[in-house]
Amino acid sequence: MEILPGIHQLKLPFPLQLDQLAVNAYLIQGDKGWMLVDTGWNTNQAFSAMERQLREIGHGFDNITLILITHFHPDHYGLAGRLVQASHAKVALHQIEKDFIDSRYMNMDGLLDQTAEILRANGVPEKDLPRLQKASLGVRQYVAPVSPEVVLQGGEVITQGQFQFEVVWTPGHSPGHVCLLERSLKVLISGDHVLPATFPNVGLHSQSGTDPLPNYLRSLRAIEELDVDLVLPAHEHVFSGLKPRIQEILHHHEERKKAIIASLSEGPQTAYEVSLKIPWIVNGITMSFDQLQALDRRLAVMSAMAHLEPLHREGTAEKSQRDGTVVYSLAGGR
């Protein structure tokens, strides 16, 4: 589907055929080839869907010369290696994400050990630990890793034919997440940083950096200052109204902060215990912790951690140890 002259949206299916989790990739015309933004999962279905949509606009894989990945989560990066083989395109990715490719998708034992340590330290019961620790292992089959030839830092300008895309580093959902701003068209390719309906997950873990939530909120406020008329997100649908949507996301995190403070008012708790008491939203549906699948439970605990640590740093919460686990309580016995 052509969004604007020279900018096409490609719809790439989720492995389980859930439409709300389909990935929007963007194909952008240049003078010497096309730039593809994000790739979808490494499945035959996604590969065939991309091939068909390319053919419909009169192109093939060999017309793609640059593949820019907004962040290295499997639904955005998964097909990159296979596409490089088909197109011989260069891959562009932020430096932070590049440095994590090996430990996330190739030599994973260290990351699994770190994940177990973090979950244990934040109160996940031993009986639940293996299931939550290994909850994301299944996605490895949907990733064909490739090392980027173009390493981004943020601030670069990518000239693609008539377009000038500014790389905007937006850490939070992923530490090296980037958006692309076409200032003259007032268009933002937002990846997962801002979605029209979903609230992107922000969790604290071994590859998130120490301040994922404060980084995310700062990134949102920086994006809010941009002059943007049209947002091209990586999921759901193209939308306008960037500023109101950012305000909704900020409000969501403020409400979650209040819910966590209310939970702590009942007494000292681990991040796991907090996560049991607050609502979670999955694919637009509000659920209790008990209703979540294993991966979403892990994300919930890490999201609670991402909120609790800033509460500790700002002095609202105190942090201590209880039987080898990290416990949070309201400061001053509030």
C-alpha positions as YAML, in Angstrom:
chain: A
units: angstrom
residues:
- id: 1
  name: MET
  ca: [0.00, 0.00, 0.00]
- id: 2
  name: GLU
  ca: [1.42, 3.37, -1.01]
- id: 3
  name: ILE
  ca: [1.19, 5.74, 1.96]
- id: 4
  name: LEU
  ca: [2.78, 8.68, 0.18]
- id: 5
  name: PRO
  ca: [4.44, 8.89, -3.25]
- id: 6
  name: GLY
  ca: [7.58, 6.79, -2.90]
- id: 7
  name: ILE
  ca: [6.70, 5.33, 0.53]
- id: 8
  name: HIS
  ca: [4.95, 1.94, 0.64]
- id: 9
  name: GLN
  ca: [3.73, -0.02, 3.64]
- id: 10
  name: LEU
  ca: [4.21, -3.80, 3.59]
- id: 11
  name: LYS
  ca: [2.11, -5.96, 5.94]
- id: 12
  name: LEU
  ca: [4.02, -8.95, 7.29]
- id: 13
  name: PRO
  ca: [2.23, -11.67, 9.28]
- id: 14
  name: PHE
  ca: [2.91, -12.80, 12.83]
- id: 15
  name: PRO
  ca: [3.83, -16.52, 13.00]
- id: 16
  name: LEU
  ca: [0.54, -17.35, 14.73]
- id: 17
  name: GLN
  ca: [-1.52, -15.29, 12.26]
- id: 18
  name: LEU
  ca: [-2.69, -12.75, 14.85]
- id: 19
  name: ASP
  ca: [-3.57, -9.70, 12.78]
- id: 20
  name: GLN
  ca: [-3.00, -7.23, 15.62]
- id: 21
  name: LEU
  ca: [0.64, -8.39, 15.85]
- id: 22
  name: ALA
  ca: [1.40, -8.09, 12.13]
- id: 23
  name: VAL
  ca: [4.46, -5.97, 11.37]
- id: 24
  name: ASN
  ca: [4.38, -2.89, 9.20]
- id: 25
  name: ALA
  ca: [7.57, -2.62, 7.15]
- id: 26
  name: TYR
  ca: [8.15, 0.45, 5.00]
- id: 27
  name: LEU
  ca: [9.71, 0.49, 1.54]
- id: 28
  name: ILE
  ca: [11.14, 3.86, 0.51]
- id: 29
  name: GLN
  ca: [12.18, 4.75, -2.99]
- id: 30
  name: GLY
  ca: [15.66, 6.05, -3.74]
- id: 31
  name: ASP
  ca: [17.70, 6.96, -6.79]
- id: 32
  name: LYS
  ca: [19.88, 3.83, -6.65]
- id: 33
  name: GLY
  ca: [17.62, 1.39, -4.84]
- id: 34
  name: TRP
  ca: [15.03, 1.14, -2.09]
- id: 35
  name: MET
  ca: [15.36, 1.33, 1.69]
- id: 36
  name: LEU
  ca: [13.38, -1.19, 3.73]
- id: 37
  name: VAL
  ca: [12.55, -0.24, 7.32]
- id: 38
  name: ASP
  ca: [12.11, -3.38, 9.48]
- id: 39
  name: THR
  ca: [11.71, -6.92, 8.21]
- id: 40
  name: GLY
  ca: [9.18, -8.96, 10.16]
- id: 41
  name: TRP
  ca: [9.76, -12.47, 11.51]
- id: 42
  name: ASN
  ca: [11.91, -15.07, 9.78]
- id: 43
  name: THR
  ca: [9.08, -17.26, 8.49]
- id: 44
  name: ASN
  ca: [8.22, -18.51, 5.04]
- id: 45
  name: GLN
  ca: [4.89, -16.70, 5.34]
- id: 46
  name: ALA
  ca: [6.53, -13.32, 6.03]
- id: 47
  name: PHE
  ca: [9.13, -13.86, 3.30]
- id: 48
  name: SER
  ca: [6.42, -14.77, 0.77]
- id: 49
  name: ALA
  ca: [4.22, -11.86, 1.86]
- id: 50
  name: MET
  ca: [7.07, -9.44, 1.31]
- id: 51
  name: GLU
  ca: [7.97, -10.99, -2.05]
- id: 52
  name: ARG
  ca: [4.34, -10.74, -3.22]
- id: 53
  name: GLN
  ca: [3.95, -7.12, -2.13]
- id: 54
  name: LEU
  ca: [7.24, -6.14, -3.75]
- id: 55
  name: ARG
  ca: [6.10, -7.78, -6.96]
- id: 56
  name: GLU
  ca: [2.79, -5.89, -6.83]
- id: 57
  name: ILE
  ca: [4.64, -2.56, -6.97]
- id: 58
  name: GLY
  ca: [6.96, -3.81, -9.69]
- id: 59
  name: HIS
  ca: [10.06, -4.67, -7.67]
- id: 60
  name: GLY
  ca: [11.97, -7.59, -6.20]
- id: 61
  name: PHE
  ca: [14.45, -8.20, -3.40]
- id: 62
  name: ASP
  ca: [17.34, -7.14, -5.62]
- id: 63
  name: ASN
  ca: [15.93, -3.59, -5.67]
- id: 64
  name: ILE
  ca: [16.52, -3.24, -1.90]
- id: 65
  name: THR
  ca: [19.91, -1.70, -1.13]
- id: 66
  name: LEU
  ca: [19.52, -0.75, 2.56]
- id: 67
  name: ILE
  ca: [17.62, -2.48, 5.37]
- id: 68
  name: LEU
  ca: [17.24, -0.23, 8.41]
- id: 69
  name: ILE
  ca: [16.13, -1.91, 11.63]
- id: 70
  name: THR
  ca: [14.38, 0.33, 14.17]
- id: 71
  name: HIS
  ca: [15.34, -2.13, 16.95]
- id: 72
  name: PHE
  ca: [16.47, -5.70, 17.21]
- id: 73
  name: HIS
  ca: [13.37, -7.39, 18.58]
- id: 74
  name: PRO
  ca: [12.57, -10.51, 16.53]
- id: 75
  name: ASP
  ca: [9.51, -9.11, 14.76]
- id: 76
  name: HIS
  ca: [11.60, -6.23, 13.40]
- id: 77
  name: TYR
  ca: [14.97, -7.91, 12.85]
- id: 78
  name: GLY
  ca: [14.09, -11.57, 12.38]
- id: 79
  name: LEU
  ca: [14.05, -11.76, 8.58]
- id: 80
  name: ALA
  ca: [17.12, -9.53, 8.10]
- id: 81
  name: GLY
  ca: [19.65, -12.31, 7.48]
- id: 82
  name: ARG
  ca: [17.49, -14.03, 4.91]
- id: 83
  name: LEU
  ca: [16.75, -10.75, 3.13]
- id: 84
  name: VAL
  ca: [20.45, -9.93, 2.93]
- id: 85
  name: GLN
  ca: [21.00, -13.22, 1.13]
- id: 86
  name: ALA
  ca: [18.20, -12.41, -1.32]
- id: 87
  name: SER
  ca: [19.05, -8.74, -1.89]
- id: 88
  name: HIS
  ca: [22.73, -8.21, -0.90]
- id: 89
  name: ALA
  ca: [21.51, -5.07, 0.88]
- id: 90
  name: LYS
  ca: [23.41, -3.44, 3.73]
- id: 91
  name: VAL
  ca: [21.84, -3.51, 7.19]
- id: 92
  name: ALA
  ca: [21.72, -0.47, 9.48]
- id: 93
  name: LEU
  ca: [21.18, -0.79, 13.24]
- id: 94
  name: HIS
  ca: [22.02, 1.23, 16.34]
- id: 95
  name: GLN
  ca: [25.37, 0.47, 18.00]
- id: 96
  name: ILE
  ca: [23.75, -0.62, 21.27]
- id: 97
  name: GLU
  ca: [21.58, -3.19, 19.52]
- id: 98
  name: LYS
  ca: [24.51, -4.45, 17.42]
- id: 99
  name: ASP
  ca: [26.48, -5.20, 20.57]
- id: 100
  name: PHE
  ca: [23.69, -7.43, 21.92]
- id: 101
  name: ILE
  ca: [23.03, -9.56, 18.81]
- id: 102
  name: ASP
  ca: [25.40, -12.37, 19.78]
- id: 103
  name: SER
  ca: [24.18, -12.78, 23.36]
- id: 104
  name: ARG
  ca: [20.51, -12.44, 22.44]
- id: 105
  name: TYR
  ca: [20.29, -14.69, 19.40]
- id: 106
  name: MET
  ca: [23.43, -16.82, 19.12]
- id: 107
  name: ASN
  ca: [25.28, -17.56, 22.36]
- id: 108
  name: MET
  ca: [22.37, -17.25, 24.78]
- id: 109
  name: ASP
  ca: [23.52, -19.13, 27.88]
- id: 110
  name: GLY
  ca: [24.86, -16.02, 29.60]
- id: 111
  name: LEU
  ca: [21.69, -14.06, 28.93]
- id: 112
  name: LEU
  ca: [19.53, -16.91, 30.26]
- id: 113
  name: ASP
  ca: [21.62, -17.03, 33.44]
- id: 114
  name: GLN
  ca: [21.33, -13.27, 33.89]
- id: 115
  name: THR
  ca: [17.58, -13.43, 33.35]
- id: 116
  name: ALA
  ca: [17.20, -16.11, 36.01]
- id: 117
  name: GLU
  ca: [19.29, -14.09, 38.48]
- id: 118
  name: ILE
  ca: [17.22, -10.95, 37.91]
- id: 119
  name: LEU
  ca: [13.89, -12.76, 38.24]
- id: 120
  name: ARG
  ca: [15.02, -14.62, 41.37]
- id: 121
  name: ALA
  ca: [16.34, -11.44, 42.97]
- id: 122
  name: ASN
  ca: [12.99, -9.73, 42.35]
- id: 123
  name: GLY
  ca: [10.86, -12.38, 43.97]
- id: 124
  name: VAL
  ca: [9.83, -14.84, 41.27]
- id: 125
  name: PRO
  ca: [9.22, -18.17, 43.06]
- id: 126
  name: GLU
  ca: [11.68, -20.96, 42.26]
- id: 127
  name: LYS
  ca: [8.89, -23.20, 40.94]
- id: 128
  name: ASP
  ca: [7.98, -20.58, 38.31]
- id: 129
  name: LEU
  ca: [11.51, -19.49, 37.50]
- id: 130
  name: PRO
  ca: [12.45, -21.93, 34.68]
- id: 131
  name: ARG
  ca: [9.25, -21.23, 32.72]
- id: 132
  name: LEU
  ca: [9.67, -17.45, 32.92]
- id: 133
  name: GLN
  ca: [13.43, -17.61, 32.33]
- id: 134
  name: LYS
  ca: [13.02, -19.57, 29.07]
- id: 135
  name: ALA
  ca: [9.76, -18.01, 27.93]
- id: 136
  name: SER
  ca: [11.30, -16.27, 24.92]
- id: 137
  name: LEU
  ca: [13.43, -19.16, 23.68]
- id: 138
  name: GLY
  ca: [10.79, -20.11, 21.14]
- id: 139
  name: VAL
  ca: [11.25, -16.91, 19.14]
- id: 140
  name: ARG
  ca: [14.87, -17.81, 18.34]
- id: 141
  name: GLN
  ca: [13.66, -20.00, 15.47]
- id: 142
  name: TYR
  ca: [12.17, -16.89, 13.86]
- id: 143
  name: VAL
  ca: [15.42, -14.91, 13.72]
- id: 144
  name: ALA
  ca: [18.13, -15.12, 11.05]
- id: 145
  name: PRO
  ca: [20.88, -12.98, 12.63]
- id: 146
  name: VAL
  ca: [23.11, -10.74, 10.56]
- id: 147
  name: SER
  ca: [25.65, -8.15, 11.66]
- id: 148
  name: PRO
  ca: [24.93, -4.60, 10.46]
- id: 149
  name: GLU
  ca: [27.36, -2.92, 8.12]
- id: 150
  name: VAL
  ca: [25.96, 0.51, 8.96]
- id: 151
  name: VAL
  ca: [26.12, 1.33, 12.67]
- id: 152
  name: LEU
  ca: [23.87, 4.14, 13.87]
- id: 153
  name: GLN
  ca: [24.27, 6.46, 16.85]
- id: 154
  name: GLY
  ca: [21.38, 8.85, 16.26]
- id: 155
  name: GLY
  ca: [21.61, 12.17, 14.47]
- id: 156
  name: GLU
  ca: [22.54, 10.74, 11.07]
- id: 157
  name: VAL
  ca: [20.68, 11.89, 7.96]
- id: 158
  name: ILE
  ca: [19.88, 9.17, 5.42]
- id: 159
  name: THR
  ca: [19.29, 10.50, 1.93]
- id: 160
  name: GLN
  ca: [16.95, 8.28, 0.00]
- id: 161
  name: GLY
  ca: [16.06, 9.87, -3.33]
- id: 162
  name: GLN
  ca: [13.85, 12.87, -2.60]
- id: 163
  name: PHE
  ca: [13.68, 11.98, 1.11]
- id: 164
  name: GLN
  ca: [15.93, 13.09, 3.96]
- id: 165
  name: PHE
  ca: [15.39, 10.86, 6.98]
- id: 166
  name: GLU
  ca: [16.89, 11.98, 10.27]
- id: 167
  name: VAL
  ca: [17.75, 9.14, 12.65]
- id: 168
  name: VAL
  ca: [16.30, 9.93, 16.09]
- id: 169
  name: TRP
  ca: [17.58, 7.75, 18.94]
- id: 170
  name: THR
  ca: [14.61, 6.88, 21.16]
- id: 171
  name: PRO
  ca: [15.73, 4.47, 23.91]
- id: 172
  name: GLY
  ca: [13.15, 2.87, 26.19]
- id: 173
  name: HIS
  ca: [11.23, 0.03, 24.58]
- id: 174
  name: SER
  ca: [14.64, -1.13, 23.40]
- id: 175
  name: PRO
  ca: [17.93, 0.58, 24.33]
- id: 176
  name: GLY
  ca: [18.98, 1.30, 20.75]
- id: 177
  name: HIS
  ca: [15.55, 1.99, 19.29]
- id: 178
  name: VAL
  ca: [15.49, 4.62, 16.53]
- id: 179
  name: CYS
  ca: [12.75, 6.54, 14.74]
- id: 180
  name: LEU
  ca: [13.07, 8.21, 11.34]
- id: 181
  name: LEU
  ca: [11.93, 11.79, 10.79]
- id: 182
  name: GLU
  ca: [11.28, 13.24, 7.34]
- id: 183
  name: ARG
  ca: [11.09, 16.86, 8.39]
- id: 184
  name: SER
  ca: [9.90, 18.39, 5.13]
- id: 185
  name: LEU
  ca: [7.00, 15.92, 4.86]
- id: 186
  name: LYS
  ca: [6.31, 16.01, 8.61]
- id: 187
  name: VAL
  ca: [6.40, 12.20, 8.64]
- id: 188
  name: LEU
  ca: [7.72, 10.02, 11.47]
- id: 189
  name: ILE
  ca: [8.47, 6.31, 11.10]
- id: 190
  name: SER
  ca: [8.03, 5.42, 14.75]
- id: 191
  name: GLY
  ca: [8.88, 1.71, 15.04]
- id: 192
  name: ASP
  ca: [7.50, 0.56, 18.39]
- id: 193
  name: HIS
  ca: [8.25, 3.83, 20.17]
- id: 194
  name: VAL
  ca: [4.76, 5.20, 19.58]
- id: 195
  name: LEU
  ca: [1.88, 2.96, 18.48]
- id: 196
  name: PRO
  ca: [-1.69, 4.14, 17.87]
- id: 197
  name: ALA
  ca: [-3.41, 1.76, 20.31]
- id: 198
  name: THR
  ca: [-0.86, -0.41, 22.14]
- id: 199
  name: PHE
  ca: [1.30, 0.82, 25.01]
- id: 200
  name: PRO
  ca: [4.83, -0.42, 24.18]
- id: 201
  name: ASN
  ca: [6.37, -2.55, 26.89]
- id: 202
  name: VAL
  ca: [9.24, -1.01, 28.85]
- id: 203
  name: GLY
  ca: [11.06, -3.40, 31.16]
- id: 204
  name: LEU
  ca: [14.20, -3.47, 33.26]
- id: 205
  name: HIS
  ca: [16.52, -6.36, 32.38]
- id: 206
  name: SER
  ca: [20.15, -7.10, 31.59]
- id: 207
  name: GLN
  ca: [19.98, -5.55, 28.10]
- id: 208
  name: SER
  ca: [17.72, -2.58, 28.87]
- id: 209
  name: GLY
  ca: [20.21, -0.24, 30.48]
- id: 210
  name: THR
  ca: [19.70, 0.94, 34.05]
- id: 211
  name: ASP
  ca: [16.99, 3.54, 33.32]
- id: 212
  name: PRO
  ca: [14.66, 2.20, 30.61]
- id: 213
  name: LEU
  ca: [11.49, 3.93, 31.81]
- id: 214
  name: PRO
  ca: [13.02, 7.39, 32.42]
- id: 215
  name: ASN
  ca: [14.76, 7.05, 29.04]
- id: 216
  name: TYR
  ca: [11.47, 6.12, 27.38]
- id: 217
  name: LEU
  ca: [9.58, 9.03, 28.92]
- id: 218
  name: ARG
  ca: [12.35, 11.46, 27.93]
- id: 219
  name: SER
  ca: [12.33, 10.05, 24.39]
- id: 220
  name: LEU
  ca: [8.56, 10.47, 24.19]
- id: 221
  name: ARG
  ca: [8.76, 14.09, 25.27]
- id: 222
  name: ALA
  ca: [11.52, 14.77, 22.74]
- id: 223
  name: ILE
  ca: [9.41, 13.24, 19.94]
- id: 224
  name: GLU
  ca: [6.42, 15.25, 21.14]
- id: 225
  name: GLU
  ca: [8.30, 18.46, 20.29]
- id: 226
  name: LEU
  ca: [8.68, 17.48, 16.62]
- id: 227
  name: ASP
  ca: [6.47, 18.91, 13.90]
- id: 228
  name: VAL
  ca: [4.79, 15.72, 12.69]
- id: 229
  name: ASP
  ca: [1.53, 15.31, 10.79]
- id: 230
  name: LEU
  ca: [1.67, 11.59, 9.99]
- id: 231
  name: VAL
  ca: [3.04, 8.66, 12.02]
- id: 232
  name: LEU
  ca: [4.03, 5.38, 10.36]
- id: 233
  name: PRO
  ca: [4.18, 2.82, 13.20]
- id: 234
  name: ALA
  ca: [5.51, -0.73, 13.10]
- id: 235
  name: HIS
  ca: [2.17, -2.22, 14.17]
- id: 236
  name: GLU
  ca: [-1.50, -1.39, 13.78]
- id: 237
  name: HIS
  ca: [-2.25, 1.54, 11.46]
- id: 238
  name: VAL
  ca: [-0.88, 4.83, 10.17]
- id: 239
  name: PHE
  ca: [-2.21, 7.72, 12.24]
- id: 240
  name: SER
  ca: [-2.12, 11.45, 12.84]
- id: 241
  name: GLY
  ca: [-2.30, 13.15, 16.21]
- id: 242
  name: LEU
  ca: [1.16, 12.29, 17.55]
- id: 243
  name: LYS
  ca: [0.99, 14.72, 20.47]
- id: 244
  name: PRO
  ca: [-2.36, 13.51, 21.84]
- id: 245
  name: ARG
  ca: [-1.19, 9.90, 21.56]
- id: 246
  name: ILE
  ca: [2.00, 10.67, 23.47]
- id: 247
  name: GLN
  ca: [-0.10, 12.28, 26.19]
- id: 248
  name: GLU
  ca: [-2.15, 9.08, 26.43]
- id: 249
  name: ILE
  ca: [1.01, 7.01, 26.81]
- id: 250
  name: LEU
  ca: [2.40, 9.37, 29.46]
- id: 251
  name: HIS
  ca: [-0.92, 9.19, 31.31]
- id: 252
  name: HIS
  ca: [-0.83, 5.38, 31.14]
- id: 253
  name: HIS
  ca: [2.56, 5.31, 32.85]
- id: 254
  name: GLU
  ca: [1.44, 7.85, 35.44]
- id: 255
  name: GLU
  ca: [-1.55, 5.63, 36.25]
- id: 256
  name: ARG
  ca: [0.71, 2.59, 36.52]
- id: 257
  name: LYS
  ca: [2.97, 4.53, 38.87]
- id: 258
  name: LYS
  ca: [-0.05, 5.35, 41.07]
- id: 259
  name: ALA
  ca: [-1.12, 1.70, 41.06]
- id: 260
  name: ILE
  ca: [2.33, 0.61, 42.15]
- id: 261
  name: ILE
  ca: [2.42, 3.19, 44.94]
- id: 262
  name: ALA
  ca: [-1.02, 2.00, 46.07]
- id: 263
  name: SER
  ca: [0.30, -1.56, 46.13]
- id: 264
  name: LEU
  ca: [3.31, -0.55, 48.22]
- id: 265
  name: SER
  ca: [1.00, 1.20, 50.68]
- id: 266
  name: GLU
  ca: [-0.04, -2.30, 51.79]
- id: 267
  name: GLY
  ca: [3.51, -3.02, 52.95]
- id: 268
  name: PRO
  ca: [6.98, -4.00, 51.64]
- id: 269
  name: GLN
  ca: [6.88, -6.05, 48.44]
- id: 270
  name: THR
  ca: [9.10, -7.51, 45.74]
- id: 271
  name: ALA
  ca: [8.60, -6.52, 42.10]
- id: 272
  name: TYR
  ca: [6.96, -9.91, 41.57]
- id: 273
  name: GLU
  ca: [4.49, -9.28, 44.40]
- id: 274
  name: VAL
  ca: [3.68, -5.85, 43.00]
- id: 275
  name: SER
  ca: [3.10, -7.33, 39.55]
- id: 276
  name: LEU
  ca: [0.50, -9.70, 41.05]
- id: 277
  name: LYS
  ca: [-1.63, -6.78, 42.18]
- id: 278
  name: ILE
  ca: [-1.78, -4.37, 39.25]
- id: 279
  name: PRO
  ca: [-3.62, -4.71, 35.91]
- id: 280
  name: TRP
  ca: [-1.81, -5.54, 32.67]
- id: 281
  name: ILE
  ca: [-2.85, -4.87, 29.08]
- id: 282
  name: VAL
  ca: [-2.13, -7.50, 26.41]
- id: 283
  name: ASN
  ca: [-3.29, -6.89, 22.85]
- id: 284
  name: GLY
  ca: [-5.76, -4.30, 24.12]
- id: 285
  name: ILE
  ca: [-7.26, -6.58, 26.79]
- id: 286
  name: THR
  ca: [-6.82, -5.80, 30.49]
- id: 287
  name: MET
  ca: [-5.79, -8.90, 32.44]
- id: 288
  name: SER
  ca: [-4.68, -9.92, 35.88]
- id: 289
  name: PHE
  ca: [-1.23, -11.42, 36.33]
- id: 290
  name: ASP
  ca: [-2.72, -14.90, 36.70]
- id: 291
  name: GLN
  ca: [-4.28, -14.63, 33.23]
- id: 292
  name: LEU
  ca: [-0.95, -13.88, 31.52]
- id: 293
  name: GLN
  ca: [1.13, -16.36, 29.53]
- id: 294
  name: ALA
  ca: [4.69, -17.05, 30.73]
- id: 295
  name: LEU
  ca: [6.40, -14.46, 28.52]
- id: 296
  name: ASP
  ca: [3.89, -11.77, 29.44]
- id: 297
  name: ARG
  ca: [4.37, -12.61, 33.12]
- id: 298
  name: ARG
  ca: [8.09, -12.06, 32.71]
- id: 299
  name: LEU
  ca: [7.46, -8.79, 30.90]
- id: 300
  name: ALA
  ca: [5.09, -7.74, 33.69]
- id: 301
  name: VAL
  ca: [7.67, -8.35, 36.41]
- id: 302
  name: MET
  ca: [10.32, -6.46, 34.45]
- id: 303
  name: SER
  ca: [7.87, -3.62, 33.77]
- id: 304
  name: ALA
  ca: [7.16, -3.38, 37.50]
- id: 305
  name: MET
  ca: [10.92, -3.24, 38.10]
- id: 306
  name: ALA
  ca: [11.24, -0.45, 35.53]
- id: 307
  name: HIS
  ca: [8.76, 1.61, 37.56]
- id: 308
  name: LEU
  ca: [10.03, 0.69, 41.01]
- id: 309
  name: GLU
  ca: [13.64, 1.70, 40.44]
- id: 310
  name: PRO
  ca: [12.78, 5.33, 39.51]
- id: 311
  name: LEU
  ca: [10.47, 5.47, 42.55]
- id: 312
  name: HIS
  ca: [13.46, 4.43, 44.65]
- id: 313
  name: ARG
  ca: [15.77, 7.00, 43.04]
- id: 314
  name: GLU
  ca: [13.31, 9.84, 43.48]
- id: 315
  name: GLY
  ca: [12.90, 8.95, 47.17]
- id: 316
  name: THR
  ca: [9.28, 7.78, 47.02]
- id: 317
  name: ALA
  ca: [10.26, 4.17, 47.72]
- id: 318
  name: GLU
  ca: [12.96, 2.54, 49.82]
- id: 319
  name: LYS
  ca: [14.80, -0.62, 48.81]
- id: 320
  name: SER
  ca: [16.03, -3.38, 51.10]
- id: 321
  name: GLN
  ca: [16.74, -7.11, 51.15]
- id: 322
  name: ARG
  ca: [14.46, -9.88, 52.41]
- id: 323
  name: ASP
  ca: [15.69, -13.48, 52.25]
- id: 324
  name: GLY
  ca: [17.95, -12.63, 49.31]
- id: 325
  name: THR
  ca: [15.34, -10.75, 47.33]
- id: 326
  name: VAL
  ca: [14.92, -7.04, 46.62]
- id: 327
  name: VAL
  ca: [12.02, -5.50, 48.53]
- id: 328
  name: TYR
  ca: [10.46, -2.07, 47.99]
- id: 329
  name: SER
  ca: [8.48, -0.05, 50.51]
- id: 330
  name: LEU
  ca: [7.13, 3.46, 50.68]
- id: 331
  name: ALA
  ca: [9.68, 5.88, 52.09]
- id: 332
  name: GLY
  ca: [9.12, 7.03, 55.63]
- id: 333
  name: GLY
  ca: [6.53, 4.35, 56.29]
- id: 334
  name: ARG
  ca: [3.92, 6.13, 54.17]
...
